[in-house]
Structures are given as C-alpha cells and as structure tokens.
Amino acid sequence: MATVLNLSPELAERVRILAAAERRSQQQLLIRAVEEYVDRHERTERARAFGAQFAADNAELMERLK
C-alpha cells in the first residue's frame, strides 16, 4: 500500500539524519517507526482488556479488598 506523508521540514531532516546514521533508507526507518507504534498500541489495548476482564471476573473479590 502506498502512503504519502507530509512531514514538516524539521522532522524530514531529523528522519534523513537518523536514517543516514543507521545506514537505512528513510522508508525503512519510517516503516519501523510505524510498526513499533502499532505494536505498542496493541500491547496497551491487550493489557487494558485483560485488566477489565480480570476486574469483571473478580468483582466480588475486588469489593472485599476495598
């Protein structure tokens, strides 16, 4: 899937410098950044869902612990 990103000149320069330092293309750097962001978001959502399910499954215990 092709996607166009309109980066500010400052951010584009930071990406260019980092990609050069890591000897990677800017595309590789940006793909990795998006992957890391999505992975982190998915882990956060799974943790929230687990916490909500735990609280629902253990509502009586949680109430006694108050």
C-alpha positions as CSV (number, residue, x, y, z in Angstrom):
1,M,0.0,0.0,0.0
2,A,1.4,3.4,-1.0
3,T,1.0,6.2,1.5
4,V,2.2,9.8,1.3
5,L,3.5,11.5,4.5
6,N,3.8,15.3,4.6
7,L,6.5,15.9,7.2
8,S,7.5,19.3,8.4
9,P,10.9,20.3,7.0
10,E,12.4,19.9,10.5
11,L,11.0,16.4,11.0
12,A,12.1,15.4,7.5
13,E,15.6,16.5,8.2
14,R,15.7,14.5,11.5
15,V,14.4,11.4,9.7
16,R,17.1,11.9,7.0
17,I,19.9,12.3,9.5
18,L,18.8,9.3,11.6
19,A,18.3,7.1,8.5
20,A,21.8,8.0,7.3
21,A,23.3,7.3,10.7
22,E,21.6,3.9,10.8
23,R,22.5,3.2,7.2
24,R,18.9,2.6,6.3
25,S,16.6,4.2,3.9
26,Q,14.1,6.8,5.1
27,Q,11.3,4.5,4.1
28,Q,12.8,1.6,6.2
29,L,13.1,4.0,9.2
30,L,9.5,5.2,8.9
31,I,8.1,1.7,8.4
32,R,9.9,0.5,11.5
33,A,8.7,3.6,13.5
34,V,5.1,2.8,12.5
35,E,5.5,-0.9,13.3
36,E,6.8,0.0,16.8
37,Y,4.0,2.5,17.4
38,V,1.3,0.0,16.3
39,D,2.9,-2.9,18.4
40,R,3.0,-0.6,21.5
41,H,-0.6,0.4,21.0
42,E,-1.8,-3.2,20.6
43,R,0.0,-4.2,23.8
44,T,-1.6,-1.4,25.7
45,E,-5.0,-2.4,24.4
46,R,-4.5,-6.0,25.3
47,A,-3.4,-5.0,28.8
48,R,-6.5,-2.8,29.2
49,A,-8.8,-5.6,28.0
50,F,-7.1,-8.1,30.4
51,G,-7.5,-5.7,33.3
52,A,-11.1,-5.1,32.5
53,Q,-11.8,-8.9,32.2
54,F,-9.9,-9.6,35.4
55,A,-11.9,-7.0,37.3
56,A,-15.2,-8.3,35.9
57,D,-14.3,-11.9,36.7
58,N,-13.2,-11.0,40.2
59,A,-15.7,-8.3,41.1
60,E,-16.6,-9.9,44.4
61,L,-13.0,-10.3,45.5
62,M,-12.2,-6.7,44.4
63,E,-15.2,-5.5,46.5
64,R,-13.9,-7.4,49.6
65,L,-10.5,-5.9,49.2
66,K,-11.8,-2.3,49.4
